[in-house]
Amino acid sequence: MTDKIKITGLWWKLLGFLLLLYAVIYGFIVEIPYLDVTKESLRNVFYHVGMWFGMFAMLATSFIFSLRYLRGFHEKEDIVAVEAVNVGILFGILGLITGMIWAKNTWGAFWVRDPKLDGAAVGMFIYLAYMVLRGSIDDIHKRAKVSAVFNIFAFILWIVFVMVLPRISGSTIHPGQDGAPIMALNLSSSTRVVFYPAMAGWILLGFWIMNLRVRMRKLRMKNEE
Amino acid sequence: MLIKEVKTLIGKDIKLELKQKYVLNGILLYLLSTIFVTYLAFEEVLTTETWNSLFWIILLFVGVNGIGKSFVQESPARYIYYYTIASPQAVVLSKILYNLLLMAILALLSFGMFLLLMGNRLVNLELFLLALLLGSFGLSSILTMVAAIASRASNNFSLMAVLSFPIILPLLLTLMKLSRLALTGSDWSGTAGPLVILLTINFAVIILAYLLFPYLWRD
């Protein structure tokens, strides 16, 4: 059981580190398509988008572990579920900050009305509420069970929201969507060389932080016993 | 078997509601006074857009308050008794259907009050009533599930709002879109998309409630 949760080993952590190092250095050197609106800020795609990839990977992990918790009621799976959400929220906040700075310089405002931004914000609200829910239940088994149910329920409705929103609230101005003014994610081949490794690097970093936090929490629990 | 249990439980809920009339009266008065406060707060005539948004936001708040009590109304001992005689699926389905009835009544009443106080902006009554029905169903199913979750935690009532608002948004925004169409044009063009989304959400929530509720039901 434990082996499935713990992805021990040095290689993937080292790989994540090297990929990010590469993305941070080469991301500023690589030739990017020069667009009038975005100019050099297009390089944000390596970092800002990575935050969302990382967040999504974490929240999906949490969803899977909540499902697994309800199958066998093993406490370890609940720990992974909650720590994945913690890291997911961290990535989400970083994604919001990097996005808002970029938006101020590109669109002239920190926040604009846009399906992609609203979807991200709602995701944050859902998982902050998840943490509040956990905080208000004292019994650990009950807490694990109830929050797993909420996690599964909310994740699915959030996915529905993210898919539905562009359809009902019109077009987005966010790059990376068909018809958006800046098709920045229509990446040139030179940008792709950095983009894909960067995405993998952020996701691996997320798993690394989550792994550390899970181990920390397990040690603390052992200590209390 | 399931249907029989559901019927009995709905009957139980209706009887209980009629016996403790103050709960129902409280929520009705909450609805009326909220709409009246809103009516006084806006001095000029509402635009169609504001009318629509206010209507659904008020209905959401009324729903949160009306349905929030679903699993805390009776004593814990009584729930232990229900464990022994009913299946969890029957309990959650009966609560959803009972709350659908409650929401439909509240929605119609709210609609009547809006027509009376905020002016009639309606051009497609059938479409609006359809939106009310699907909306009552969706609000009832999502809020029942959230009420079940919140009832397991302390500070139930603030949790109810915090947990339900973000996850009810896909439903609420689609409803607003649909009823905006009913307020602005008499033809049914463009309604297929929102209708499909609403039916999908309702269907998905019912399935999720059916599968997940058993985990909430017992300690």
Interface residues (C-beta under 8 A of the other chain):
Chain A: L70 V122 F125 I126 A129 V132 L133 S136 I137 D138 K142 K145 V146 A148 V149 F150 I152 F153 A154 I156 L157 W158 V160 F161 V164 L165 R167 I168 S169
Chain B: I142 M145 I149 A150 R152 A153 S154 N155 L159 V162 L163 F165 P166 I167 L169 P170 L173 T174 K177 G193 P194 I197 T200 I201 A204 V205 L208 L212 Y215 L216 D219
